[in-house]
Every structure is written in structure tokens, then in C-alpha cells.
Amino acid sequence: MSAIKKNPILFSLLIVASLLSIAGLYFAYNASGQLAEAQKNASDTRSRLNDLLQVSPAPSADNIQIAKRNVEELDHALREIRRDLQRGSKMSLSSDGVSVMAGIQQFISESRQRAVNHERFNMAEQDGVPMPIAIAEDFAFGFEDYAQEATMPDSASAILLLDKQRQILEYVINLVMDANPHSIDSVEREHVEAATIGKNQSGSYRIDPAVSARLPGAIDTVALKIIFSGYSRSLRHFLNALASFDLPIVVRSLAVTRPEAPVRKKAPKKNSLEEIFGNFGDDSSASLDPKNIMTPVISENISRFTLDLEFIEIVLDEELSISGMGDPNAP
């Protein structure tokens, strides 16, 4: 204590220097922590920048030209897709009511005649064998309203739709007849002439929306229902021909029913020994060939096929393109 009393100034300076040293150490430690955090942030930022440069190249002149070529290729691909989707939909339609009505009646007449004169190729005889397709006497293939009197609709759009329906039905009926069915039982179409004037006909055919591909503004369809009877090979032949996609027609639903089995008469009850055992031991029964007895007789049954069909027409906006989408020069 005597030394402190003798040199108060010196000890005061030592205390101040010690406090300053402690404060300096604290600030140095704090600054080193901030420096380490800043270095870490700089490293993370540099890493993110490198990742961005690899994922999104800089908009150099070469990259802009590459992007433009990609857009042109996508536009070309979109046009090709549109052309494929619209294949067959560009029918040659007429708005002339007289010619459309005449075409419908000619279709009815020629289809009836073809059903009556139908022939099937016989492999054994290597020639056509008459095999008429059974149809009702007044069958009009979906155009019963125009079979006798051709009353033209007032709407021009209805006339165009009728002409389209006639061409589609003519194509489908020809495929069905080529499949050699036993009969064509029913053909139904949507009454577009009533729909165009906002009038719904009770009992007219309408495809179930649950199975329809119709989508307003994107997909238009022409629906029809056809019922024919025949063997399973007739159905296979028809579906294979339809799959060729000459016209964009798809099967929306298919139902198969078989005719009811004939009623079997119950044999009378036999009580006597002779009736129970029959001609047991008779030479005539012993002479029967066991192979013939055990051979089952299998015959293919005629089935009835009910199909809902739709002609698909893609309605795409002609202005729709990839151009302008993702333009590198766009803000």
C-alpha cells in the first residue's frame, strides 16, 4: 500500500491500461465473430450465384438465338399435334338443304339395298355367298324423320350438322356391314336439328355425359348408338376396322347380351323297369361308338352388341402457339 501511496499516478495508469486491454480483447473477439459470419455469407452467396449461372445461362446473343430456335421447334410441334388431332374432321360439308336431304335419302336407299344384297366370301367355294343382313322393313339407319318426307330444317347450322352425321353414319354402317353381322337392329343419332333451335325431343338419343369426351370450347363430338347382332368375330372385325382411325371415331361404351336359352321341356317321369333302364343290353345300344357319345357339341351363339360411338373433333384456337411464351426478351 505504501508503494501505491508513493506512486499513485503510476498505479492509476496501470489500472486504466488493464481496463483498456480487457475492452480491446472483447472488441477483437466480437469483430472476429462478425468477420467469420460475413465470410460464411459471402461463400453461400458465391455458391448460389454459381448454381444460378449453371441453371439459367446468361442472356448472351448465342443463348437468345438458341431460345428462339427452341420456340420455333415447339411451334412446329404444336401445329403437327393440331393436324393429327383434327385428322378427318375437315369434312366437305354442304349447307344446301336440298342436296343434304337428297344425300340422306340416297344413303338410306343404298344402305338398305346393300344389306339385302350382302354377300360373304366363302373360303371353301372361293366365291361370294349370298348372306343378307337382316334389317326392319322401314329401317332408315338413324334418319327415320327423313325416310319418307325430307323436310329441311330452318337453321343453316342444323343442315351442316345433318350432313356431317350422314357422312359419319355412312362410314360406320359400311364398316358394320363389312364385318358380316347377322342383323343391324338399331341406329340412333343425336337430333342436332332440334338442339340448334333449343328444342329437346323427348325420347331422342343423348350420349351419357359420364362417358362422353365432349368438352365445350375444346372438344366437339358427334355421338351415335348402334346395335347389331352377330358372332364375336363380327365385333372384332368392326373394332379392328374402326381402330384404323380413317375418321376419329372412338368407342365410348360397349355392352354384349346373348339371346335367352331355349326352354327345356321336362321329361315325363318313368316308373317301369323297362322305361328306367331303357334298352339296356340291346345290341343296337351296344353298337354305338363311345367316341361319338362323349364328343360335346359346341356351337357359337349369336350375340347382340350395343355400342356408343363418338366422332371426335378437336377445337383448337388457331392463334394458340408457343411464340411469345417465355420470350427471352420479355420483361
TORDREN-551167 format. One record per residue (C-alpha): z, y, x; residue in three letters. Coordinates in steps of 0.25 Angstrom, whole numbers, padded with zeros to 4 digits, always signed. Layout:
BEGIN
ZYXALA/...
END
This chain:
BEGIN
+0000+0000+0000MET/+0003+0009+0012SER/-0012+0007+0016ALA/-0017+0011+0003ILE/-0008+0024+0003LYS/-0013+0027+0016LYS/-0028+0025+0013ASN/-0029+0028-0002PRO/-0043+0033-0001ILE/-0048+0020+0007LEU/-0042+0011-0003PHE/-0048+0019-0015SER/-0062+0017-0009LEU/-0060+0002-0007LEU/-0056+0001-0021ILE/-0068+0009-0026VAL/-0077+0001-0017ALA/-0071-0012-0022SER/-0074-0008-0037LEU/-0088-0003-0033LEU/-0091-0017-0027SER/-0086-0024-0039ILE/-0094-0016-0048ALA/-0106-0018-0039GLY/-0105-0033-0039LEU/-0104-0032-0055TYR/-0117-0024-0056PHE/-0124-0032-0046ALA/-0121-0045-0053TYR/-0125-0039-0066ASN/-0138-0034-0060ALA/-0141-0048-0055SER/-0140-0054-0068GLY/-0149-0044-0075GLN/-0159-0046-0063LEU/-0159-0061-0066ALA/-0161-0059-0081GLU/-0173-0049-0078ALA/-0179-0059-0068GLN/-0178-0070-0079LYS/-0184-0061-0090ASN/-0195-0058-0080ALA/-0198-0072-0077SER/-0198-0076-0092ASP/-0208-0065-0095THR/-0217-0069-0084ARG/-0217-0083-0089SER/-0220-0079-0103ARG/-0231-0070-0098LEU/-0238-0081-0090ASN/-0237-0090-0103ASP/-0244-0080-0111LEU/-0255-0078-0101LEU/-0257-0093-0101GLN/-0257-0094-0116VAL/-0265-0081-0120SER/-0275-0077-0109PRO/-0277-0062-0107ALA/-0287-0056-0115PRO/-0297-0055-0104SER/-0312-0053-0107ALA/-0315-0068-0104ASP/-0304-0072-0113ASN/-0309-0063-0124ILE/-0323-0070-0123GLN/-0317-0084-0124ILE/-0309-0080-0136ALA/-0322-0074-0143LYS/-0329-0087-0140ARG/-0318-0095-0146ASN/-0319-0087-0158VAL/-0334-0089-0159GLU/-0332-0104-0158GLU/-0321-0104-0169LEU/-0330-0096-0178ASP/-0341-0106-0176HIS/-0332-0118-0178ALA/-0327-0111-0191LEU/-0342-0110-0196ARG/-0344-0124-0193GLU/-0332-0129-0201ILE/-0336-0120-0213ARG/-0350-0126-0212ARG/-0344-0140-0212ASP/-0335-0137-0224LEU/-0346-0131-0232GLN/-0356-0142-0230ARG/-0362-0146-0243GLY/-0356-0134-0250SER/-0369-0126-0249LYS/-0376-0132-0261MET/-0388-0126-0266SER/-0383-0121-0280LEU/-0390-0115-0291SER/-0385-0104-0301SER/-0397-0106-0310ASP/-0391-0112-0323GLY/-0404-0119-0327VAL/-0406-0126-0314SER/-0392-0130-0313VAL/-0391-0136-0327MET/-0405-0143-0325ALA/-0399-0149-0312GLY/-0387-0154-0319ILE/-0395-0161-0329GLN/-0404-0167-0319GLN/-0392-0172-0311PHE/-0387-0179-0324ILE/-0400-0185-0327SER/-0403-0190-0313GLU/-0389-0196-0311SER/-0390-0204-0324ARG/-0403-0209-0320GLN/-0399-0213-0306ARG/-0386-0220-0312ALA/-0395-0228-0321VAL/-0406-0232-0311ASN/-0395-0234-0300HIS/-0399-0246-0290GLU/-0391-0252-0279ARG/-0396-0259-0267PHE/-0395-0274-0267ASN/-0393-0280-0253MET/-0398-0294-0258ALA/-0410-0289-0264GLU/-0413-0277-0255GLN/-0416-0269-0267ASP/-0410-0259-0277GLY/-0404-0266-0289VAL/-0402-0258-0302PRO/-0388-0255-0304MET/-0386-0243-0314PRO/-0373-0235-0313ILE/-0366-0234-0326ALA/-0364-0221-0332ILE/-0361-0216-0346ALA/-0373-0213-0355GLU/-0371-0198-0355ASP/-0365-0197-0341PHE/-0368-0183-0335ALA/-0361-0184-0321PHE/-0351-0173-0324GLY/-0361-0164-0331PHE/-0359-0168-0345GLU/-0359-0154-0350ASP/-0373-0152-0345TYR/-0379-0166-0348ALA/-0385-0162-0362GLN/-0386-0147-0362GLU/-0386-0139-0350ALA/-0378-0126-0354THR/-0377-0117-0342MET/-0364-0110-0338PRO/-0364-0095-0339ASP/-0358-0094-0325SER/-0367-0094-0313ALA/-0355-0099-0304SER/-0354-0111-0314ALA/-0369-0114-0313ILE/-0367-0115-0298LEU/-0355-0124-0298LEU/-0362-0133-0308LEU/-0374-0134-0299ASP/-0364-0137-0287LYS/-0357-0148-0296GLN/-0370-0154-0299ARG/-0375-0156-0285GLN/-0361-0161-0281ILE/-0361-0171-0292LEU/-0375-0176-0289GLU/-0371-0179-0275TYR/-0359-0186-0279VAL/-0366-0194-0290ILE/-0377-0198-0281ASN/-0366-0204-0271LEU/-0359-0211-0282VAL/-0372-0218-0287MET/-0375-0222-0272ASP/-0362-0229-0272ALA/-0367-0239-0283ASN/-0356-0237-0293PRO/-0355-0245-0306HIS/-0353-0233-0314SER/-0351-0218-0314ILE/-0340-0215-0324ASP/-0337-0201-0324SER/-0341-0188-0317VAL/-0333-0175-0319GLU/-0334-0161-0313ARG/-0326-0149-0314GLU/-0332-0139-0325HIS/-0335-0128-0316VAL/-0343-0121-0326GLU/-0330-0119-0335ALA/-0322-0115-0323ALA/-0331-0104-0319THR/-0329-0097-0333ILE/-0314-0100-0333GLY/-0314-0111-0344LYS/-0308-0124-0342ASN/-0313-0136-0349GLN/-0303-0146-0354SER/-0305-0160-0348GLY/-0314-0155-0337SER/-0312-0161-0323TYR/-0304-0154-0313ARG/-0300-0159-0300ILE/-0285-0161-0297ASP/-0281-0149-0288PRO/-0272-0158-0281ALA/-0284-0166-0275VAL/-0294-0154-0275SER/-0298-0148-0262ALA/-0301-0135-0269ARG/-0295-0122-0263LEU/-0299-0109-0269PRO/-0305-0100-0258GLY/-0307-0111-0248ALA/-0312-0124-0254ILE/-0321-0125-0267ASP/-0323-0139-0273THR/-0331-0145-0284VAL/-0323-0157-0290ALA/-0329-0169-0297LEU/-0324-0182-0302LYS/-0332-0195-0302ILE/-0328-0209-0308ILE/-0337-0221-0305PHE/-0335-0236-0305SER/-0340-0246-0295GLY/-0335-0255-0284TYR/-0327-0249-0272SER/-0339-0249-0263ARG/-0345-0239-0272SER/-0334-0230-0270LEU/-0334-0232-0255ARG/-0349-0229-0255HIS/-0347-0216-0263PHE/-0335-0211-0254LEU/-0343-0214-0241ASN/-0355-0206-0246ALA/-0346-0195-0250LEU/-0340-0195-0236ALA/-0354-0191-0230SER/-0350-0177-0235PHE/-0364-0172-0238ASP/-0357-0164-0248LEU/-0342-0160-0246PRO/-0336-0169-0257ILE/-0323-0176-0256VAL/-0315-0186-0264VAL/-0302-0179-0269ARG/-0297-0191-0277SER/-0301-0206-0280LEU/-0296-0216-0290ALA/-0300-0230-0292VAL/-0298-0238-0304THR/-0302-0252-0308ARG/-0306-0258-0321PRO/-0296-0265-0329GLU/-0295-0280-0326ALA/-0301-0288-0338PRO/-0290-0294-0347VAL/-0288-0309-0345ARG/-0286-0318-0357LYS/-0274-0327-0357LYS/-0278-0341-0356ALA/-0273-0350-0368PRO/-0260-0358-0366LYS/-0263-0372-0362LYS/-0254-0383-0367ASN/-0260-0396-0366SER/-0260-0404-0353LEU/-0276-0404-0353GLU/-0276-0389-0354GLU/-0265-0387-0344ILE/-0271-0396-0333PHE/-0286-0394-0337GLY/-0296-0404-0332ASN/-0286-0408-0321PHE/-0292-0420-0313GLY/-0306-0417-0319ASP/-0318-0419-0310ASP/-0324-0406-0314SER/-0312-0398-0309SER/-0311-0406-0296ALA/-0325-0403-0293SER/-0322-0388-0292LEU/-0324-0382-0278ASP/-0310-0377-0273PRO/-0316-0366-0265LYS/-0323-0360-0277ASN/-0310-0361-0285ILE/-0302-0354-0274MET/-0312-0343-0272THR/-0308-0330-0278PRO/-0318-0321-0285VAL/-0316-0307-0281ILE/-0325-0296-0287SER/-0324-0281-0284GLU/-0320-0273-0296ASN/-0327-0260-0301ILE/-0318-0248-0299SER/-0318-0234-0305ARG/-0318-0223-0295PHE/-0313-0209-0299THR/-0315-0198-0288LEU/-0312-0183-0288ASP/-0322-0177-0278LEU/-0323-0162-0273GLU/-0335-0155-0267PHE/-0328-0146-0256ILE/-0333-0132-0253GLU/-0326-0124-0242ILE/-0326-0109-0246VAL/-0324-0102-0233LEU/-0325-0087-0231ASP/-0337-0084-0223GLU/-0330-0073-0216GLU/-0320-0083-0211LEU/-0321-0084-0196SER/-0313-0085-0183ILE/-0319-0072-0178SER/-0309-0061-0177GLY/-0297-0070-0178MET/-0289-0070-0165GLY/-0299-0060-0159ASP/-0294-0057-0144PRO/-0298-0042-0146ASN/-0290-0042-0159ALA/-0277-0034-0159PRO/
END
